[in-house]
Amino acid sequence: METQVRTPNTIFGQPQRFLVPLFQRPYVWNQEQQWEPLWRDVERVALRLLKDPGAKHEPHFLGAVVLQQVQSPIGELQARMVIDGQQRLTTLQILFDALHGELSRIDAIVPAGRLEYLIENDRRFCKNSEDRYKVWPTNRDRPAFYEVMAAPCPVDYEVLKHQTTRLVQSHRFFSEQARKWLSSEGIEQRHQRADAIERSVRDLLQLVVIDLSVDENAQEIFETLNARGAQLTAADLIKNFVFQRLQEAGADIEKAYEKHWNTFETAFWETEVSAGRLRYQRSSLFINHWLISRTGEEIVAREVFSRFKSFADHEANVPMDELLRQMSRAALVYRRITEEGDNISGQIDRVGLFAYRIKAMESDVMKSAVLALLDPEQPAVPPSIIEATLEIVESWLTRRMLVRATTKSYTQVAAELVAVIRQAIPNLIDQKVRSYLTSQTAEAKYWPDDDEMRSELAKMPVYRKVSRSRLRMVLEAIEDYGRGYRPGGKEYAGMRVPRNGFWVEHIMPQSWEAAWKPPTEGSLQDRSQRLHTLGNLTLLTAKLNSVVSNGPWLGDNGKKAALRRHDLLFLNRDLDSFSADGWSDAAIIERTGTLIQRVLDVWRVPPGYKSSTVRDIPLAGHSVDLLDLLSAGLITAGQKIFPQALNLREHIGQILSDGRIDAGGLVFETPSGAAYHLRKKATNGWSFWLTDLQTKKSLASIRRDYLEKASPDSNLIDDDDDGSTPN
């Protein structure tokens, strides 16, 4: 067994084939979980290369693959069986081919040619047609793989026979992303960017390759490598590195540990917290944010340890004991920010409010900018400047969240904000941050103006499009605004509304048919959309009884009376002013306009600001299916599922590795298809199938978990799969 760290250039650079065995599961990677993160990593590496082409750049680690040599006849192509890592290798080949097509499209002949030999074997080595490609997928994926890889450039995806398969969708995704990136700085920069991105994917991506000989036991090694064990965190690795250096320097290790590191091994720092779809120990996340705040560079979680070593050795310009002291002092600031943001009642300062709101928006990486503002190693920034700066950044974040703009560049923006803060005179930081954000024109960075906000929010069903925590935060801010918490305002209520303690409720109920009149204008479909707009939502201290919630507007037990019982909130005091004849569609429209204006008042842009950015139409979305849940690790291949109906309980289904369901020896493409087979009538299969008889957890609830964690820019479709068309 030989283990090496290798780049795509050294893996695919010679004539050979990587064969995925028949028994391996088919291609299951998707846009939200794998393609987008991979593309963001490629972009980040390429941008670093563009910024400083001559520097030595840290490679980006992609993971590990396990290969086993295959005995090949003399004169034939060398071959290796892919024991583990077939999803990764297949995706890289799709990425290379899509990028090759886009480079060829702009006549970037040299970089396109360098990529071509990583994708295809020289024809002189090919005995059979399938020898053409370096990677040859499992049987089920071969037709789609061959079709899209062999398609002439530019690929017309609409005419491909396998256009709906994941492999073709992956190729299309990478092609469209590459096309946008290559042209994002104008035509004159395309060839420079082509060279950078080609070099990035060829030489600056890394894989650990475990290469087994012909006679080694592949299964035993595979099981050992995939055995569950306690993984070291970034903080663990950095601790070991720091104290090794301190020991080499002759420092008092015990004293340094007790004074500066011991705090990281307490419950607060060892708690796992969410960052996107993943969870990290808070100590590791802090070090990530602290490094960004010190370097002004985009650093993702996988790079924290290597970047810390580089920073400590070449950039900090202080001994290790002093660097540890600085990190310890910054940790105290970070903890104060975090704990103040977790404060859900009573008064809260501007830093704490910012921390609470970015937590609701899942944008904790912006703590990097706060650490730069509050850096105890730098001259103090005036409190008024800190407050103004945080208001500006919060407006940028919240407006983008509400129009559902992409979040994929937020780590980069946080790093650039840090650079702006560190380069500015303390009294001018807010002005420099404002100038930076107003100057952004890229779709991933621009600041939505008032016109776009009004246009997007007027009809957007925010209840369905924005997560509850984010929507609650927005309504809380509107309530605080009514209480006088505004720039130059007078506090009428004496305290802010309690945070994270209210339910987001509809005023006109979702189930309105029994007690509410149909709309006098527009269709029932218009109303179903309007019910979820901002103007029909409010905050309540407790969830209304379902009977009252769906009851009529008027009467002692009506919705109006129930809302009046919660009139401690300004949000609920003026509902009568929007409609003299009861709550109506017209009232919803009018109140939506009013609340939009409140949003614009809370999260302001500079006077007269207009954005010149026009967002692209998002890529076509896809319905969430079992393959998505498999890929996300929410279900497993071979897992048993059970009918909810007691009279059908003996019919046990099984989830297959390709996302289909085996029910009684028959294989079905969807949960509803399998449910229809058992019930002989149209059935919502997601609700029909349970994954656990004790908890009664259904496939539908697992899918909701997946959708809830999906990023706003993931473009998922919540197709409820009601089984109306059995399949």
Residue pairs with C-beta under 8 A, 6 or more apart in sequence:
1 210
1 211
1 212
1 213
1 216
1 221
2 210
2 211
3 208
3 209
3 210
3 211
4 208
4 209
4 211
5 206
5 207
5 208
5 209
6 206
6 207
6 208
6 209
7 59
7 202
7 203
7 204
7 205
7 206
7 207
8 92
8 96
8 118
8 201
8 202
8 203
8 205
8 207
9 118
9 202
9 203
11 207
11 209
12 117
12 118
12 119
12 134
13 117
13 118
14 78
15 77
15 78
15 121
15 122
15 125
16 77
16 78
16 79
16 80
16 121
16 134
17 77
17 78
17 79
17 80
17 121
17 131
17 133
17 134
17 135
17 136
18 67
18 79
18 80
18 82
18 89
18 134
18 135
18 136
19 70
19 79
19 80
19 81
19 82
19 136
20 82
20 86
20 89
20 90
20 135
20 136
20 137
20 138
20 141
21 81
21 82
21 138
22 138
22 139
24 82
24 86
24 138
25 138
25 637
25 657
25 658
26 137
26 138
26 140
26 141
26 657
26 658
27 87
27 90
27 137
27 138
27 141
27 165
27 166
27 167
27 170
28 87
28 166
28 627
28 630
28 631
28 657
28 658
28 659
29 35
29 87
29 91
29 166
29 170
29 631
30 166
30 622
30 627
30 628
30 631
31 169
31 170
31 173
31 619
31 622
31 714
31 715
32 628
32 710
32 711
32 714
32 716
33 277
33 628
33 631
33 632
34 87
34 91
34 631
35 91
35 170
35 173
35 174
36 408
36 714
38 62
38 91
38 95
39 95
39 173
39 174
39 177
40 408
40 409
41 60
41 62
41 300
42 60
42 95
42 197
42 200
42 201
42 205
43 181
43 197
44 60
44 298
44 300
44 412
45 57
45 59
45 60
45 200
45 204
45 205
46 181
46 193
46 196
46 197
46 200
47 196
47 412
48 57
49 57
49 196
49 199
49 200
49 204
50 192
50 193
50 196
53 196
57 204
58 303
58 306
58 307
58 310
59 203
59 204
59 205
59 206
60 204
60 205
60 206
60 302
60 303
61 206
61 207
61 208
61 302
61 303
62 88
62 92
62 205
62 206
62 207
63 85
63 88
63 207
63 208
64 84
64 85
64 207
64 208
64 209
64 210
64 225
65 82
65 84
65 85
65 88
65 89
65 207
65 208
65 209
65 210
66 82
66 83
66 84
66 85
66 210
66 212
66 218
66 221
66 222
66 225
67 80
67 81
67 82
67 83
67 209
67 210
67 211
67 212
68 80
68 81
68 83
68 211
68 212
68 213
68 214
68 216
68 218
69 78
69 79
69 80
69 81
69 211
69 212
69 213
69 214
70 79
70 80
70 81
70 214
71 214
72 78
72 79
76 127
77 121
77 125
77 126
77 127
77 131
80 211
81 218
82 89
82 135
83 212
83 218
83 221
83 222
84 222
84 225
84 226
85 207
86 137
86 138
88 207
89 135
90 135
90 137
90 141
90 145
90 167
91 170
92 205
93 119
93 133
93 134
93 135
93 149
94 148
94 149
94 167
94 170
94 171
94 174
95 174
95 201
96 115
96 118
96 119
96 201
97 119
97 148
97 149
97 171
98 171
98 172
98 173
98 174
98 175
98 178
99 115
99 174
99 175
99 178
99 197
99 198
99 201
100 112
100 115
100 116
100 119
100 153
101 153
101 154
101 155
101 175
102 175
102 178
102 179
102 182
103 111
103 112
103 115
103 182
103 194
103 198
104 112
104 153
105 153
105 154
105 179
106 182
106 190
106 191
106 194
108 190
108 191
108 194
108 195
108 198
110 195
111 194
111 195
111 197
111 198
111 199
112 194
112 198
114 198
114 202
115 198
115 201
115 202
118 134
118 202
119 133
119 134
119 149
120 132
120 133
120 134
121 131
121 132
121 133
121 134
123 132
125 131
126 132
130 136
130 142
130 146
133 145
133 146
133 149
136 142
136 145
137 145
137 167
140 658
141 165
141 167
143 161
143 162
144 162
144 165
144 167
144 168
145 167
147 160
147 161
147 162
147 168
148 155
148 157
148 160
148 162
148 167
148 168
148 171
149 171
151 160
154 175
155 171
155 172
155 175
157 163
157 168
157 171
157 172
160 168
162 168
163 169
166 627
169 622
172 619
173 619
176 619
178 197
180 616
181 193
181 197
182 190
182 193
182 194
182 197
183 190
184 193
184 442
185 193
210 221
210 225
212 218
212 221
233 280
233 281
233 283
233 284
234 280
234 284
234 287
234 288
234 301
234 304
234 305
234 308
235 264
235 269
235 281
235 283
235 284
235 287
237 305
238 287
238 304
238 305
238 308
239 261
239 264
241 305
241 308
241 309
241 312
242 261
242 312
242 320
242 323
242 324
243 253
243 256
243 257
243 261
245 312
245 320
246 253
246 256
246 320
246 321
246 324
247 253
249 319
249 320
249 321
251 320
251 321
256 321
256 324
259 328
260 324
260 325
260 327
260 328
261 324
261 328
263 269
263 328
263 331
264 270
264 283
264 331
268 282
268 335
269 281
269 282
269 283
269 286
269 331
270 281
270 282
270 283
271 281
271 282
272 279
272 280
272 281
272 282
273 279
273 280
273 281
273 282
273 285
273 364
274 362
275 285
275 301
275 364
275 365
276 362
276 711
277 632
277 709
277 711
278 301
280 288
280 301
282 338
284 301
284 304
285 301
285 364
286 331
286 334
287 304
287 308
287 327
288 299
288 300
288 301
288 304
289 334
289 364
289 365
289 367
289 368
289 371
290 327
290 330
290 331
290 334
290 368
290 371
291 297
291 299
291 304
291 307
291 308
291 311
292 298
292 299
292 365
292 368
292 411
292 414
292 415
292 418
293 330
293 368
293 369
293 371
293 372
293 375
293 418
294 311
294 316
295 307
295 311
295 315
295 415
295 418
296 415
296 416
296 418
296 419
296 422
297 307
297 415
298 411
298 412
298 414
298 415
299 307
299 411
299 415
300 411
312 320
312 323
316 323
318 326
326 377
329 376
329 377
330 371
330 375
330 376
333 371
333 374
333 375
333 376
334 367
334 371
337 351
337 352
337 355
337 367
337 370
337 371
337 374
338 355
338 367
340 348
340 349
340 351
340 352
340 355
340 356
341 352
341 353
341 354
341 355
341 356
341 358
341 359
342 356
342 359
343 352
343 356
343 499
344 498
344 499
344 500
344 501
345 498
345 499
345 501
346 495
346 496
347 495
347 496
348 356
348 496
348 499
350 386
350 387
350 390
350 391
351 370
351 374
351 386
351 390
354 366
354 370
354 390
354 393
354 394
355 367
355 370
356 473
356 499
356 500
357 394
357 397
357 398
357 473
357 477
358 364
358 366
358 367
358 394
358 397
360 469
360 470
360 472
360 473
360 500
361 397
361 398
361 401
361 470
361 473
363 397
363 407
363 410
365 410
365 411
365 414
366 393
366 397
366 410
366 414
366 417
368 414
368 415
368 417
368 418
369 389
369 393
369 414
369 417
369 418
369 421
370 390
372 417
372 418
372 421
372 422
373 381
373 386
373 389
373 390
373 421
373 429
374 381
374 386
378 422
379 426
380 426
381 426
381 429
382 426
382 427
385 426
385 427
385 429
385 430
388 430
389 421
389 429
389 430
389 433
391 487
391 604
392 430
392 433
392 434
392 437
393 417
393 433
393 437
394 603
395 447
395 603
395 604
395 605
396 437
396 447
398 474
398 599
398 603
399 447
399 448
399 453
399 603
399 605
400 407
400 447
400 448
401 466
401 470
401 712
402 448
402 453
402 456
402 457
402 462
402 466
402 474
402 599
403 448
403 452
403 453
403 456
403 457
404 456
404 465
404 466
404 712
404 713
405 443
405 444
405 446
405 448
405 615
405 712
405 713
406 443
406 444
406 712
406 713
407 711
407 712
407 713
408 444
408 711
408 713
409 442
409 444
409 445
413 445
416 436
417 433
417 436
420 429
420 432
420 433
420 436
421 429
421 432
421 433
423 432
424 431
424 432
424 433
434 606
437 447
438 447
438 605
438 606
438 609
440 446
440 447
440 613
441 611
441 612
441 613
442 613
443 613
443 615
443 616
446 611
446 613
447 605
447 609
447 611
448 456
448 611
449 605
449 609
449 610
449 611
450 600
450 605
450 609
451 610
452 611
453 596
453 599
453 600
454 593
454 596
454 600
457 533
457 534
457 592
457 596
457 599
458 533
458 592
458 593
458 596
459 529
459 530
459 533
460 533
460 534
461 529
461 531
461 532
461 533
462 471
462 532
462 533
462 534
462 537
463 471
463 504
463 506
463 531
463 532
463 533
463 537
464 532
464 718
465 712
466 474
466 712
467 708
468 504
469 500
471 504
471 537
472 500
472 502
472 504
472 539
473 499
474 599
475 502
475 504
475 537
475 538
475 539
475 571
476 496
476 497
476 499
476 502
476 539
477 599
477 602
477 603
478 571
478 595
478 598
478 599
478 602
479 497
479 539
479 569
479 570
479 571
480 496
480 497
480 602
481 489
481 598
481 601
481 602
482 492
482 570
482 571
482 598
483 491
483 492
483 493
483 495
483 496
483 497
483 570
484 490
484 491
484 492
484 493
485 491
485 496
486 601
486 602
493 570
497 539
497 569
501 541
502 539
502 540
502 541
503 539
503 540
503 541
503 542
503 543
504 537
504 538
504 539
505 537
505 538
505 539
505 540
505 543
505 544
505 549
506 531
506 532
506 536
506 537
506 549
507 536
507 537
507 538
507 559
507 563
507 575
507 583
507 588
508 516
508 531
508 536
508 553
508 559
508 583
508 588
509 516
509 531
509 549
509 550
509 551
509 559
510 531
511 550
512 527
512 531
512 550
514 550
515 550
515 551
515 552
516 552
516 553
518 524
518 527
519 526
519 527
519 585
520 584
520 585
521 585
521 586
522 530
522 585
526 585
527 585
530 536
530 585
530 588
530 589
531 588
533 588
533 592
534 591
534 592
534 595
534 596
534 599
535 587
535 588
535 589
535 590
535 591
535 592
535 593
535 594
535 595
536 588
536 591
536 592
538 563
538 569
538 571
538 572
539 569
539 571
539 572
540 563
540 566
541 566
541 568
543 549
544 559
544 562
547 557
548 557
548 558
548 559
548 562
549 559
549 562
551 557
551 558
551 559
552 558
552 559
553 559
553 560
553 582
553 583
554 560
554 582
555 561
559 583
560 575
560 582
560 583
563 572
563 575
564 572
566 572
567 573
575 583
575 587
575 591
578 587
578 590
578 591
578 594
579 586
579 587
579 590
618 713
618 715
619 715
620 715
621 715
621 716
621 717
622 716
622 717
623 716
623 717
623 719
623 721
624 703
624 706
624 707
624 716
624 717
624 718
624 719
625 659
625 670
626 635
626 655
626 659
626 660
626 661
626 670
626 671
626 699
627 658
627 659
628 706
629 635
629 699
629 702
629 703
629 706
630 636
630 637
630 655
630 657
630 659
632 706
634 702
634 705
634 706
635 655
635 691
635 699
635 702
636 655
637 655
637 656
637 657
638 654
638 655
638 656
638 657
639 654
639 655
639 691
640 652
640 653
640 654
640 655
641 652
641 653
641 654
641 655
641 661
641 689
641 690
641 691
641 699
642 649
642 652
642 653
642 689
642 690
642 691
642 693
643 649
643 651
643 653
643 675
643 678
643 688
643 689
643 690
644 687
644 688
644 689
644 690
644 696
644 698
645 679
645 688
648 678
648 679
651 663
651 664
651 678
653 661
653 662
653 663
653 674
653 689
654 661
654 662
654 663
655 661
656 662
656 667
660 667
660 668
660 669
661 667
661 668
661 670
661 671
661 673
661 674
661 689
662 668
663 674
663 677
663 678
664 677
666 677
668 674
668 677
668 727
669 727
670 685
670 721
670 727
671 685
671 686
671 688
671 689
671 699
671 721
672 682
672 683
672 684
672 685
672 686
672 688
672 721
672 722
672 723
672 726
672 727
673 685
673 726
673 727
674 685
674 689
675 683
675 684
675 685
675 688
675 689
675 723
676 682
676 683
676 685
676 723
676 726
679 688
682 722
682 723
682 724
682 725
682 726
683 723
684 700
684 720
684 721
684 722
684 723
685 699
685 721
685 723
686 698
686 699
686 700
686 703
686 720
686 721
687 698
687 699
687 700
688 698
688 723
689 698
689 699
690 696
690 697
690 698
690 699
691 697
691 698
691 699
691 702
707 716
707 718
710 716
